[in-house]
Amino acid sequence: MLNKLALVVFLTAITYNIFSQCSDAGVCVIGKHQSNEFVISKNIVSIGYAYGTSGKDPDVNGALNNISYGSFKIEADLEISKDLRINASLPFTFVSGPLGENNGIGDATILFSKSFAIKKKNILTF
């Protein structure tokens, strides 16, 4: 019975678009999110851009929100020593909508991570 339930949950999960949500803004920006996240000894400095919009569809009250959001992010992931890394990120965000416009530098995040080898097959990172 448990195996059938696990199979149903698994099949449901792979057939729907599931997106994670953040309880804190910092949770979504900390750490690597690339497919090669387990590659060790790479130093990466990058500049990224994200853009989003609510569109011109009216909300439940009939008001047109037409909110747009953009964010540039400078990020660095650097190796300090063999098992110690630092990841730093600084976003510049702008928002535009019916209540006006706002822009500015967001919260800077800095993460230090220490890796430990477990039986030479796995890596545990704090």
C-alpha positions as CSV (number, residue, x, y, z in Angstrom):
1,M,0.0,0.0,0.0
2,L,2.8,2.4,0.9
3,N,4.6,1.7,-2.3
4,K,1.5,2.5,-4.4
5,L,1.0,5.7,-2.5
6,A,4.7,6.7,-3.1
7,L,4.3,5.9,-6.8
8,V,1.1,8.1,-7.0
9,V,2.9,11.0,-5.3
10,F,5.9,10.6,-7.5
11,L,3.9,10.5,-10.7
12,T,1.8,13.5,-9.6
13,A,5.0,15.5,-8.8
14,I,6.6,14.9,-12.2
15,T,3.5,15.7,-14.2
16,Y,2.8,19.2,-12.6
17,N,4.9,22.3,-12.6
18,I,5.9,22.6,-9.0
19,F,7.7,25.7,-7.8
20,S,9.4,26.2,-4.4
21,Q,8.4,29.1,-2.2
22,C,10.6,31.0,0.2
23,S,9.6,31.8,3.7
24,D,12.4,34.3,3.8
25,A,13.9,36.3,0.9
26,G,17.4,35.1,1.7
27,V,16.6,31.5,1.4
28,C,16.1,31.7,-2.3
29,V,19.4,33.5,-3.0
30,I,21.8,31.5,-0.9
31,G,23.8,28.7,-2.5
32,K,24.2,27.4,-6.0
33,H,21.3,26.5,-8.2
34,Q,23.0,25.3,-11.3
35,S,22.9,21.8,-12.7
36,N,26.7,21.5,-12.0
37,E,26.3,22.5,-8.3
38,F,28.5,19.6,-7.1
39,V,31.5,20.7,-9.2
40,I,34.3,21.6,-6.8
41,S,37.2,24.1,-7.4
42,K,35.4,26.5,-9.7
43,N,35.4,30.2,-9.2
44,I,32.5,32.0,-10.8
45,V,31.6,35.6,-11.0
46,S,28.4,36.4,-12.9
47,I,25.9,39.1,-13.7
48,G,22.3,38.1,-14.1
49,Y,19.0,39.7,-14.9
50,A,15.4,38.7,-14.1
51,Y,12.2,40.3,-15.4
52,G,8.6,39.7,-14.6
53,T,5.2,41.3,-15.1
54,S,1.7,40.8,-13.9
55,G,0.3,41.6,-17.3
56,K,-2.7,43.9,-18.0
57,D,-5.3,41.5,-16.7
58,P,-7.7,43.1,-14.1
59,D,-7.6,41.8,-10.6
60,V,-10.8,40.7,-8.7
61,N,-11.9,44.3,-8.2
62,G,-11.5,45.2,-11.9
63,A,-8.4,47.4,-11.4
64,L,-5.5,47.0,-13.9
65,N,-2.4,46.4,-11.9
66,N,0.2,46.1,-14.7
67,I,3.1,45.6,-12.3
68,S,6.6,45.0,-13.7
69,Y,9.6,43.8,-11.8
70,G,13.3,43.7,-12.8
71,S,16.4,42.8,-11.0
72,F,20.1,42.7,-11.9
73,K,22.2,40.5,-9.7
74,I,26.0,40.4,-9.3
75,E,27.1,37.1,-7.8
76,A,30.5,35.6,-6.9
77,D,31.2,32.0,-5.9
78,L,34.8,31.7,-4.9
79,E,37.0,29.0,-3.4
80,I,38.9,30.2,-0.3
81,S,40.6,26.8,0.4
82,K,40.0,23.2,-0.7
83,D,36.9,22.8,1.5
84,L,35.9,26.4,2.2
85,R,33.9,28.6,-0.2
86,I,32.3,32.0,-0.2
87,N,29.2,33.0,-2.1
88,A,28.2,36.7,-2.3
89,S,25.3,38.3,-4.0
90,L,24.1,41.9,-4.5
91,P,20.9,42.7,-6.4
92,F,19.6,45.9,-7.8
93,T,15.9,45.8,-8.2
94,F,13.2,48.0,-9.7
95,V,9.4,47.8,-9.5
96,S,6.9,49.7,-11.5
97,G,3.1,49.7,-11.0
98,P,0.0,51.8,-10.6
99,L,1.2,53.2,-7.2
100,G,4.5,54.4,-8.7
101,E,8.0,53.3,-9.2
102,N,10.8,52.3,-6.9
103,N,14.3,51.0,-7.3
104,G,17.5,50.4,-5.4
105,I,20.1,48.0,-4.0
106,G,18.6,45.0,-2.3
107,D,19.9,42.9,0.6
108,A,23.5,41.7,0.1
109,T,24.0,38.1,1.1
110,I,27.3,36.4,2.0
111,L,27.5,32.7,2.6
112,F,30.5,30.8,3.9
113,S,30.3,27.0,3.3
114,K,32.5,24.2,4.6
115,S,32.5,20.8,3.0
116,F,33.3,17.4,4.6
117,A,33.9,14.2,2.7
118,I,32.0,11.2,3.9
119,K,33.6,7.8,3.0
120,K,35.2,9.4,-0.1
121,K,31.8,9.1,-1.9
122,N,29.6,11.8,-0.6
123,I,30.1,15.5,0.4
124,L,28.3,17.1,3.3
125,T,28.3,20.9,3.2
126,F,27.5,23.3,6.1
